[in-house]
Amino acid sequence: MIAKRIVILGGGVGGIVTANELRRRLPRDHHIVLVEKNAEHATTARQLSFDYLVLALGAELASELIPGLREGAFSFYTFEETQRLQGALDKSNGGNIALVVSALPYKCPGAPHEAALLVADYFRKRGLKDVSVHLYTPEPQPMPVAGPQLGEAVKQMLSSKGITFHPLHKLVSVDAQHQTLAFDGKDPVRYDLLIAIPPHRGPRIVREAGLTNEAGWVPVDRFTLMTKHEHVYAIGDITAIGIPGRWKPDVPMMLPKAGVFAHVQAEIVAHRIADEINGIVPATEFSGAGYCMLEAGEGLAGFAYGDFFAEPSPRLELRDVGRAWHLGKVLFEQWWLSPFGLRKQVLHFALTLGAKILKIPVNV
Ligand SMILES: Cc1cc2nc3c(=O)[nH]c(=O)nc-3n(C[C@H](O)[C@H](O)[C@H](O)COP(=O)(O)OP(=O)(O)OC[C@H]3O[C@@H](n4cnc5c(N)ncnc54)[C@H](O)[C@@H]3O)c2cc1C
């Protein structure tokens, strides 16, 4: 047997799952190399040859694309930014809170609505009365990819918490000094605290390698996840995967950028590569199915399941907001992000939850 080298670029959700799946499916003779730029993982600048390549580099955040955004806005799209935002919220006396989706596409279609609901919940808990939370987005409705029914349900969730939803607002610039937002074709908006989802773009490496489409994302076969180059796959946020129906006049709708898809795609790609190396014709394909739990604040969450490859347009199912979905999401995240394994995390979760219910102050 000739040993193969599989190189995975990016050690986020997609990259780590791919590496783990491959290690499980392939004999030890084959080399699996995971390259990650963050300090927690190995990072070196050198040339690597490969038999198979998996691009799992995610999306780059590019605040600098909108003048004044970096200076004027807080965000929650990296750990450090989330810590800064927490500090700003704690110091805030309320007023006009503007949450802005600064450009499309962005990862996690539910994130801005969840953030608005959680921020409103945060101020309510602090007992501040003079607070108005506004959500601005260039989209015509919440999560247009999920269809009008889900959009309407999210709009109702927002308005039930007193959050004003402003569709079709394309951010042009931020005047940090005068705390003012400029939107394309709209009146300027004053804010007291600005929380923005920064513009996203495909990573520089793949743009410069000529692997991207005009929008800067990597097109792949939507079932096999292979790029235009044989043995080169792309998964997760870096990809451009068209979905049926719900087309703008000339722009196809894209599969949302979400960890749930990165995870499944990683498993599919690992399966296909391992099969090929093991001499089996790969048959596993990505189905376009995924789900999302939408945090609603007050310990509640909603649940949506979607079949995004369904014809003539994606098929979505909704479940009512409830505590079980919130607890399910917390548990799932504990398992998903855990480096120590499910059992330890379940134990941790059960202890924390039990301690909360019994009002026991513990540090587990
Ligand atoms: C606030 C927030 C909430 C979210 N909530 C949900 C949710 O509830 N459900 C859900 O499904 N998804 C959610 N997501 C989206 C989810 O996190 C992403 O879709 C998922 O992480 C994408 O996985 P990925 O592997 O494609 O990219 P990432 O997980 O972003 O991994 C990419 C990795 O590549 C590395 N990298 C980049 N460039 C280089 C380089 N040049 N060299 C080496 N390494 C490099 C990065 O450091 C990173 O570790 C959320 C995202 C955010 C920001």
The ligand as a Gaussian input file, in Angstrom:
#p B3LYP/6-31G(d) Opt

LIG

0 1
 C      -21.526000      34.347000      16.844000
 C      -21.663000      33.128000      16.002000
 C      -22.673000      32.202000      16.298000
 C      -22.803000      31.063000      15.502000
 N      -23.777000      30.171000      15.818000
 C      -23.944000      29.065000      15.068000
 C      -24.959000      28.119000      15.372000
 O      -25.708000      28.272000      16.329000
 N      -25.076000      27.032000      14.576000
 C      -24.258000      26.822000      13.505000
 O      -24.421000      25.811000      12.809000
 N      -23.272000      27.698000      13.185000
 C      -23.100000      28.813000      13.940000
 N      -22.097000      29.714000      13.631000
 C      -21.312000      29.533000      12.393000
 C      -20.149000      28.557000      12.565000
 O      -19.297000      28.964000      13.616000
 C      -19.353000      28.511000      11.258000
 O      -20.243000      28.305000      10.183000
 C      -18.325000      27.373000      11.290000
 O      -17.342000      27.651000      12.273000
 C      -17.667000      27.199000       9.927000
 O      -16.694000      26.205000      10.010000
 P      -15.404000      26.247000       9.050000
 O      -14.590000      25.057000       9.405000
 O      -15.845000      26.455000       7.653000
 O      -14.659000      27.584000       9.468000
 P      -14.014000      28.039000      10.941000
 O      -14.665000      27.234000      12.001000
 O      -14.118000      29.480000      10.933000
 O      -12.534000      27.519000      10.778000
 C      -11.629000      28.093000       9.888000
 C      -10.247000      27.924000      10.497000
 O       -9.253000      28.220000       9.503000
 C       -8.187000      28.903000      10.133000
 N       -7.450000      29.661000       9.125000
 C       -7.891000      30.704000       8.378000
 N       -6.917000      31.139000       7.559000
 C       -5.834000      30.337000       7.786000
 C       -4.515000      30.271000       7.229000
 N       -4.111000      31.142000       6.322000
 N       -3.676000      29.310000       7.680000
 C       -4.085000      28.414000       8.635000
 N       -5.319000      28.442000       9.184000
 C       -6.186000      29.386000       8.782000
 C       -8.891000      29.792000      11.155000
 O       -8.010000      30.225000      12.172000
 C       -9.993000      28.867000      11.666000
 O       -9.593000      28.132000      12.800000
 C      -21.923000      30.844000      14.418000
 C      -20.900000      31.770000      14.134000
 C      -20.773000      32.896000      14.922000
 C      -19.666000      33.879000      14.643000

